[in-house]
């Protein structure tokens, strides 16, 4: 297993992986139209290119046998989706391939997020998680995150409630 920072040359594989893991995770809970709208808007080539070229957005990939097995997207202020607190780092996305679940890849990616936050001298790491994603909520709680607020996440035309969680750092 290897974790590395993503580069612009990873755009196509990262985009395909992001689309497929998001669809696998949330497709059964949302309409096809809402999923398509979200994919077209959020997972567009232009968005990935902009993110990968931004100094405020960081992607880290985890590979197993040279195959992409997961990723995280981290946002420094001012690229954060909600708080834009310069004392924090946002973990906007953390996804692993279904075939790797239970192998500790999510925990390794989360540890990478903590390390990046500490390198950037941040006080805390925060994220938003869908209120119905109980497994993810338990994972974050087990790893030191606590709920502190909620916000509305728009998936296509469907407003969904996310729980905002944070982990204080040393």
C-alpha positions as CSV (number, residue, x, y, z in Angstrom):
1,X,0.0,0.0,0.0
2,X,1.3,3.4,-0.9
3,X,-0.2,6.9,-0.3
4,X,0.9,9.8,-2.4
5,X,-0.2,13.3,-3.3
6,X,-2.2,13.4,-6.6
7,X,-0.8,15.2,-9.6
8,X,-2.5,16.6,-12.7
9,X,-1.5,13.4,-14.5
10,X,-3.9,11.5,-12.2
11,X,-6.9,13.5,-13.4
12,X,-8.6,10.8,-15.5
13,X,-8.1,7.9,-13.1
14,X,-9.1,10.0,-10.1
15,X,-12.2,11.3,-11.9
16,X,-13.3,7.8,-12.9
17,X,-12.7,6.5,-9.4
18,X,-14.5,9.4,-7.7
19,X,-17.6,8.9,-10.0
20,X,-17.8,5.2,-9.5
21,X,-17.2,5.2,-5.7
22,X,-19.8,8.0,-5.2
23,X,-22.3,6.1,-7.3
24,X,-21.7,2.8,-5.5
25,X,-22.1,4.6,-2.1
26,X,-25.1,6.8,-2.8
27,X,-26.7,5.7,-6.0
28,X,-29.3,3.4,-4.3
29,X,-30.5,6.3,-2.1
30,X,-30.9,8.9,-4.8
31,X,-32.7,9.3,-8.2
32,X,-30.7,8.7,-11.4
33,X,-31.4,12.4,-12.4
34,X,-30.0,13.8,-9.1
35,X,-26.9,11.5,-9.3
36,X,-26.3,12.6,-12.9
37,X,-26.6,16.2,-12.1
38,X,-24.2,15.9,-9.2
39,X,-21.7,13.9,-11.3
40,X,-21.9,16.5,-14.1
41,X,-21.5,19.4,-11.7
42,X,-19.0,18.1,-9.1
43,X,-17.0,15.5,-10.9
44,X,-16.4,17.4,-14.2
45,X,-13.0,17.4,-15.8
46,X,-12.9,21.2,-15.4
47,X,-13.5,20.9,-11.6
48,X,-10.8,18.2,-11.2
49,X,-8.3,20.2,-13.2
50,X,-9.0,23.4,-11.2
51,X,-8.7,21.4,-7.9
52,X,-5.5,19.6,-8.9
53,X,-3.9,23.0,-9.9
54,X,-5.0,24.8,-6.7
55,X,-2.7,25.4,-3.9
56,X,-5.7,25.2,-1.5
57,X,-7.0,21.8,-2.5
58,X,-5.0,18.6,-1.9
59,X,-5.8,15.1,-3.1
60,X,-4.0,12.1,-1.7
61,X,-4.3,8.7,-3.3
62,X,-3.9,5.2,-1.8
63,X,-2.8,2.5,-4.2
64,X,-2.8,-1.2,-3.7
65,X,-0.7,-3.2,-6.2
66,X,-0.3,0.0,-8.3
67,X,-4.1,0.2,-8.6
68,X,-6.1,3.2,-7.2
69,X,-7.9,2.0,-4.1
70,X,-9.0,5.2,-2.4
71,X,-8.5,8.9,-2.1
72,X,-9.0,11.9,0.1
73,X,-9.8,15.5,-0.8
74,X,-8.6,18.1,1.6
75,X,-9.4,21.8,1.5
76,X,-7.4,24.6,3.1
77,X,-9.1,28.0,3.7
78,X,-10.4,29.7,1.4
79,X,-11.3,26.6,-0.6
80,X,-13.4,25.1,2.2
81,X,-17.1,24.4,1.5
82,X,-18.5,25.9,4.7
83,X,-16.4,27.1,7.6
84,X,-13.4,28.7,5.9
85,X,-11.7,28.8,9.2
86,X,-7.9,29.3,8.6
87,X,-7.3,27.3,11.8
88,X,-8.8,24.2,10.2
89,X,-8.5,21.7,7.4
90,X,-11.6,20.3,5.7
91,X,-11.8,16.6,4.8
92,X,-14.3,17.0,2.0
93,X,-14.0,13.5,0.6
94,X,-12.7,10.1,1.7
95,X,-13.5,7.1,-0.4
96,X,-12.1,3.6,-0.7
97,X,-13.0,1.0,-3.3
98,X,-15.6,-1.6,-2.1
99,X,-13.1,-4.5,-2.5
100,X,-10.8,-2.9,0.0
101,X,-13.3,-2.2,2.8
102,X,-12.2,-3.6,6.1
103,X,-8.5,-3.5,5.1
104,X,-7.7,-0.3,7.0
105,X,-7.3,1.9,4.0
106,X,-9.8,4.5,5.3
107,X,-8.0,4.7,8.6
108,X,-4.7,5.2,6.7
109,X,-6.2,7.9,4.6
110,X,-7.7,9.6,7.7
111,X,-4.3,9.5,9.4
112,X,-2.8,11.1,6.3
113,X,-5.4,13.9,6.6
114,X,-4.4,14.4,10.3
115,X,-0.7,14.5,9.3
116,X,-1.4,17.1,6.5
117,X,-3.4,19.2,9.0
118,X,-0.6,19.1,11.5
119,X,2.0,20.0,8.8
120,X,-0.1,23.0,8.0
121,X,-0.3,23.8,11.7
122,X,-4.1,23.5,11.9
123,X,-6.0,23.2,15.1
124,X,-8.6,20.9,13.9
125,X,-9.9,18.7,11.0
126,X,-13.5,18.9,10.0
127,X,-15.9,17.2,7.6
128,X,-19.6,16.8,6.7
129,X,-21.2,13.4,6.7
130,X,-24.7,12.5,5.5
131,X,-26.9,11.9,8.5
132,X,-28.1,8.6,7.2
133,X,-24.6,7.2,6.7
134,X,-24.4,5.5,10.0
135,X,-21.3,3.4,9.2
136,X,-19.3,6.5,8.3
137,X,-20.5,8.4,11.4
138,X,-19.4,5.5,13.6
139,X,-16.0,5.4,11.8
140,X,-15.4,9.1,12.4
141,X,-16.5,8.9,16.1
142,X,-14.2,5.9,16.6
143,X,-11.4,8.1,15.2
144,X,-12.0,11.0,17.5
145,X,-14.5,13.2,15.6
146,X,-17.4,14.8,17.4
147,X,-20.5,16.4,15.9
148,X,-20.7,20.2,16.2
149,X,-23.4,21.4,13.7
150,X,-25.4,20.4,10.6
151,X,-25.8,21.9,7.2
152,X,-27.7,21.2,4.0
153,X,-26.0,19.3,1.2
154,X,-27.6,19.6,-2.1
155,X,-27.4,16.4,-4.2
156,X,-28.9,17.4,-7.6
157,X,-32.2,18.9,-6.6
158,X,-32.5,17.0,-3.3
159,X,-31.5,18.9,-0.1
160,X,-30.0,16.4,2.4
161,X,-28.8,17.0,5.9
162,X,-25.1,16.5,6.8
163,X,-23.7,16.3,10.3
164,X,-20.6,18.5,10.7
165,X,-17.9,16.8,12.7
166,X,-14.5,17.8,13.9
167,X,-11.4,16.3,15.4
168,X,-9.1,18.6,17.5
169,X,-5.4,18.2,16.9
170,X,-2.5,18.4,19.3
